[in-house]
Amino acid sequence: MMDVIVVGGGPTGLMLACELRLHGVDVVVLERREERGGESRGRGLHARSVEIMDQRGLLERFLAVSEKFQVGGLFGGVMAPWPDSLDTAHPYGLATPQAVTERLLEERALELGTSIRRGCEVTALSQDADGVSVGLADGTQLRSRYLVGCDGGRSTVRKALGVGFPGEPSTVETLIGDLELAADPAEVAAVVERVRRTELRFGVAPDVDGRPGVARVIVPAAGVAEDRATPPTLEEFKERLRAVAGTDFGARAAHWLSRFGDATRQAERYRVGRVLLAGDAAHIHPPTGGQGLNLGVQDAFNLGWKLAAEVAGRAPEGLLDSYHAERHPVGARVLTNTRAQMTLLGSASGPTALRELFTRLMEVEEVNRYVTGMITALDIRYDLGDDGGDGGDGGGDAGGGHELVGRRLRDVRLSGGRRLYALMHRGRGLLLDRTGGRLAADAWADHVDHVTDPGADLDVPAVLLRPDGHVAWVGDDRRALEAALARWWGTPVQGPAGG
């Protein structure tokens, strides 16, 4: 029996496989598609996802095939300059097509020893006290100790679990496709400029994914299709272009056509026994703000080390359940902000007035920083309760209220030209200690690295980082540190560290 089956080989499933393999978990990815997809719904990585790739030693691979962008406040069609003083060493996003992200993550997953099986469609599953049984379309039966559904908005895994998926249905629909256009590029640009004055759900991006002559075209649909799984035809697409823009740009061939609505839904639970949900299987929302792919990758980053600890039998009580507790509120917030963005994208007088007001608000630095932090996920703070700090010299409250606790830590500069993120490639916990050796984590050395560096660019005595880079503890009290280590990595068999 294998350790973990991951259903779905998109960015979420592949990122999860990478995280699990870092901890030696036997993982198999089952992907329905025979080949990796060539189309790219997701268009890039936001700043937090850029940090994640750096924390795992993958950023150079992405930088080699991506362009940086610094569009702050990309919210409901309102764009503003990148705000100053964001708390990150990576104040930019990467324009990386989803197909490229999948390729890079798949390459890394294979390097780490992941088994990826294509052409495997999951049709049924059941679980018992010992594991999960999976039925495939070809009649094959597989079994694993745990299973994670990363199989998209129409998730077979979620449906088999019977998990509720409440939310709001689509009220508008948008067509999207990669088309060959005969029209002159200057003509296309002029039409786009004219139409987008009143219709922001319209656009044409030339040479998409580096393919000369192929444009990514987006246009409002006439209504909401009964079966959104059926892609539009080229003729339907051309009809909508003529209705909205007055021309179909001489569209003569389609490389890929699809449709998306503005439905927002979220799974009631991200875990049922030995089965978990991540990515679009756990939440769907409009693509406004470009958050979908990033949200799924970040789900996987939160879940991977926790599930690995559970598989190894060393997870402290409640660790795996903290995945739902931490990520469900994050998903809910994304659903809320995408609903707001869809309102701003409307062409009626009300949304137009709101957009004008919001454009003015984005000129306020604090508003710009707030919105940018929300869209890029740099501002996420998990609620870790009252166990995250001891006050000490770090300025935190005795009850664990230090402002860093629950947040991701930026890429701190260390002595000798070193960087914090360069020390996190193995996916382990890390104690960054500026006290000159007064602290210890020896009893947890199998899972936590102890870095003593009084010269670290940090204004607190020490921080304890989880494998996902979020701060679990701040301070200089040894007993409080031991409590935090035990909370996230369990109590060592040989007893607590230190005296």
N, C-alpha and C positions, 0 to 999 in steps of 0.2 A: 504494500500500500504506500503510495507516494504521500509526501507531506501536504502540499498545497496544489490545487488546481486553480488556475486563473482562467476564467472564461472571458475571452475578448483580448485581441492583440493590438488594440489601439494604444495611444500614448499612456493612458491610465494603466492598462494591464501590463504593458512593457516596463513602465517605471516601477510598478509594484514587484514585478519579477526581478528586476535589478536589485531592489532593496532587500528582498528575501534572500537572494543568492549571496549577498554580502555577508549574511549570517549563516551560510551553509545550509539553507533550507532547500530540500528537494522540491523543485517547482516545475510544473508543466503548464504551458499556455496553450489553450485550445482556441483556435481562430477559425471562424466560419468561412472566411474568404480563402480562396485557393492561392491568391497572390496578394502582396501588399498593395493597398490602394494607391492610385496615382493622383486622385483629386485631393484638394486641400481645403477642408472646411475651416479649420483653424489656421490663422494667418501669422501667429507669432507668440513669443514668450514675453510676459510682463516681468517687471523687475524682480519680484519674489521668485519666479521660476528661474530667472537668470541666476539668482543666488543659489538656488537648489542645485543647478547644474554645476556651479563652481564648487559647492560643498561636496560633490561627488566626483570631482575631477573631470567633468565632461564639458566644461565651458569652452575650452579651446576648440573642440570639435564643432560646436555650434557657431562660434565666432568665425570659423573658417568658411562657413557657407551661408552666413547671415549678414544683414545690415542692421546697424543700431538705429533706433529711433528715439526721439525724446519729445513725444507729444503728451503734454500733461493735460489732465482734465478731459480726456477723450470720453465724453459723457453725453449721450443723447444728441450727437451731432455737434456739440459745442466743443471747440478746441481752444487750448490756451497754451502759452509757453510753459515749459517744464518748471515747476516751482523750485525755489532755491532751498538748499539745506535739507534735502530728504535724508533720512537716517539710513543710508546705504552706500556701500562702496561701488554699487552698480546702478547709478541713476539713469537707466535707459532700458528700453525693451529691445527685443531682437525680432526682426521681420524674417521669420522662419516658417515656410509652408509646413502644414501638418504632415505631408508625405515625407518631408525631410526629417522632421522630428521623429516620426515613426522609424525611419531607416536608422537614424543614429542610436535611438534607444534599443532597437532590435539588435544592432551590431554589438552594443554593450551587453545586452542580456545574453547573447550567445557566447561572448567572451567569458562571461561569468559562469557558463555552464547550464544555462536555461534550456529546457527542451521546448521547442515551439512546433506545434502540430497544426498545420493548415488543412483546410477542407474538413474540419471537425465541427459539426453543428450539434450543439447540446439541445436535446428535445425533452429531457426529463431529469429530475433529481430527487433524491430522498436522503434523509439523514437519520442517524441513530446516535447512541451514546458514544460510539467509537469512531464514527467517520461519516463521510458523505459518498453516496453512490450516484454516478452520473450515467445517463443513457444518451448515446449519440445517434444521429440519423441513420447511420449505417448498421445499427444494431449492436455496436460495441458497448461494452460496459466498463467503466473505470471507477476506481475508488481512491479516495484521499482522506486525510485526517481533517482538512479544512478546505473550503472553496470560497473564492471571491468572484462575484459577478461584476465584470467590467464590460458588459455586453450591450451598452447603449440604452437609449431612452425606451426602446421596446423590449427591454431586458427579459429574456426567457427565465433567467435565474430569479429575478424579482417576482415574476408572475407565478413561478412554481412554488415560491415561498408563501405566496398569498399575502405579501406585504402591501398595505394600502399605499396609493400613489396620489394623494389628494392635491388639489390645486385649481388653477383656472384654465379652461380650454382656450384654444386659439380663437381670436376674434378677427385677426387679419393674417394674411399669408403673403410671403414674398418668394419670388422665383429667383433662382441663382444658377448660373451656368458658365461654363468656359466655351466661348464661341469664336469662330473665325468670322471676322467682319470685313466686308469689301469696302466700306466707306473710308474716306480719307481720315487719318488720325486727327487732323486739325478740325474737320467737321464734327467728329465724334466729341472732341474736347469742348467745342462751342455749344453743342447740344446739352452736354452734361452740365456745363456751367449755367445754362439757362434753366434747365429743369430743376436742378437742385436748389434753386432759390425758393421753391415752394414744396418740393418733394424730396425729402432726405432719404427715403428708402429707394433711391435710384442711384446707380453709379456704373461706371465702366473703368476698369483698370487694365491698361494694355500690357501685353507680354507677360501674362501671369505666370508665376513660377519659372521665369526665364524662358518661356516658350514664345518665340517671335511669331506675331500674327494671331496669337490666341489671347482673347480678352476675357477677364472675369466680369460678367454682367449681372447686375441686380436690378429687379424691377418689381413693383407691387403686383400681386396677382389680382384677378377680378373678384375673387371670393375665397372662401376656405374650402378646400377639396374634401370630399368625404373620405377618400383614402389618400392620406398624405404620403404613404409609402410608395405610391406610384409616381414616378417622376413626370414632369411636364414634357410635352412633345416640343420639337423645334418650332412647329407652326404656332402652338399656343404661346410660346415665348415671343415669337415675332409679332403676334397679334397684340400682346401686352406692350411691347415696345412702341408699336405704332400708336396705341391708345394713349400712352403716357408721354412719349417723347416726340410723336409725330413722324417717326422713322424707325425702321428696323435695322438700320445701318448696313443693309445688305448681308445680314447674317446668312451664311451659306452652309455651315457645318457646326455640329455640336460635339465637343469632346466629353462633356459631362453636364447633366442637367439635374436639378433637384429643387426642392421647395422646403421652406421652413415657416413655422407659424410663431405666434407670440405666447404659446402656452407656457405656463409655469407650474411645475409639479415637483413634489419632493417626497421621497419614501418616508413613511412614518418611522421606520426603524432601519438602521444601517447594519444591524446584526440580528440574526436569528440562529441561536445555537452555534453551529460550526460553519455557518454560511454568512458572508458579509457582502455588502454592496459598496461600489465606489464609482466615481465618475458619473456619466450620464445615466447609468443604471440607478443611481441614487437621487438624481435631480436633473430636470430639464428646464431650460429657460431660453429666451431669445439670445442671439449672438451679440447683442449690443454691448459694446465695451470690450469685446474679444476675451471674455473671461472663461468660457467653457472648457477649453483644453487645459488652461492653467489650473482651474479648479480641480479637474480630475487628477492631474499630475500631483497637485498638493495633497489631495486625498490619499494617494498612494504613498507619498512621503511620510505622512502622519501614521498610516497604518502599518507599513512594512516592518519596522523594528518591533512594534508591539506584537504583531502576529508571529514574527520569528521567535520572540521570547515565549509566547504561548506554545508554539510547536516544540520548543526545546524543554518545556516543562519548568521554566524558571521565572515565568511572569508573576509578579506580585498580584494579589487579588485586585480585580477591577481594572487592570491595565488595558486589556483588550476592549472592555466596555468604554474606556475613555475615548476610543476612536469616534464612536457615535456622539458622546458628550461634547467633544471638541469640534468635530467637523459638521455636525448637523446645523448648529447655529450659523456657521460660516456659509453653508449652502443656502440657508434661509435668507441671509442678508443679500446674497447675490440675486436670488429671485426677486427680492424687493427692489433692488436698484435697477434691475433690467426692466421691471414693470414701469418704473418711473421714467426710464430712458425711452421706452416705447411711446409713452405719452408725449415726451418732448419731440419725438420724431414725427408726430402727426402733422398733417397739412392744414387742418382747420384753424380758425382764428384763435381759439383758446390755446392749443399747443404752441402756435406761433408766438403768442404773447408771453407764454411761459418761457419759451426758448430765448426770447429777447431779454427777459428778466434774468434768466440763468446765465446768459452770456455776460451781463454786467456783474453778477455775483462772482463769476470766475475770475474777474479782475482783482478780487480781494485775495491776497496771498494765502491767508489762512483757509479760505474756502477751497482754493486751488489745491493746496496741500492735502486737505481732508479728502477731497474727491479723488485725487491721484493716489493717495494711500489706500483708499478703498478699492479702486479698480485694480491696482497692481498687487494688492494683498500684503503690502508692506506694513499695514497698520493692525494686522490681526493680533489679538491678545487672547490666548486661551485662559479660561477661568480655572486656575489650579487650586482654588480654595485658599486655606490659610496656612499652607505648609511651605511656602516658597521663599521665605527670607527670615533672617533673624534680627533685622535692624542693624546692629553693629555699626561699622564705619560707613556702610553703604547708604545710610539714610532711610532705610526701610522701616516700616512699623513692626512692632514686636509680633503682630499677628500675620506677618508675611505679605505686607502690602507694598513692597518695593515696586516701583513703576516698571522695572525690567522683567519682572516675573511673569511668565506666560507669553512674552514677546520673543520674536526671533532676534538674534543678536547680529549686528552688522559684521562685516569682515574686518575684525580688529587687527591693527598692525601690532606685531610683536617685535621683540628685540632681534637684532641681526638680520633685519630685512624680511623676516618670516611673516606669513599671513595666517590668521586663524583658520580660514576655510580650507587652506592647504593641509591642515591637520585632521580634517574631518572626512577624508575620502573613504575611509573604511566603514563609515556608518556607526561608529561607536559613540558613547557618551564622552564628555570632555569636561574636566575640572580645570579652569583657567585661574591660576592662583598667583596673586600678587603679594602674598603675605610673607614671602621669604621662607616658605616651607613649614609654616605653623599648622597647615592642614594636611590631611592624608586621606587617601581613598584606596589603600592597599588591598583591602578585602574585596574590593570590586574591580580589581585590576584586569580581570578577564573581559570586562565589558566597558570600562571607563578609563580613558587616558588622563593622566595627571600632568599638566604642563605648568611648571613653576617659572614665572616670568615677571619679576617686579617692574620691568619696564614696559609692560603691555599697555597699549593705549586704551585704558579703561579706568573709569573714575569710581570703582568700587573695589573692595579688597579681593573678592573672588566671585566667580560665577560658575554654576554647574549647568552644563548644556546637555539636553537630551540629544539623541542621534538626529532628530529633525531640526536641530539648531535653535530650539526654543529654550528659554531660560527656565530652569526648574528650581533654582535657589540662588540667593545672593547674600553675601555676608562674610563673617570670619569666625563664627562659632562652630566648633568641631561637632558638638552634639547635634546641632541643627543640620549640619551638613550630612551627618550619618543618617539622620531621619529622612532627609531628602533622597539620599542614595538608596536607602531601603525601600522607599515608596516607589521608585521607578525601576529599580533593578533587583529588588527582593533582599531579604536579610541573608547574609552569607552564612553558610553552614558552620564556619569556624568562629562565628561571633562577629560583633561590630568592629569596625576599623578604629584604630586609635585607642586612646585611654578614656 
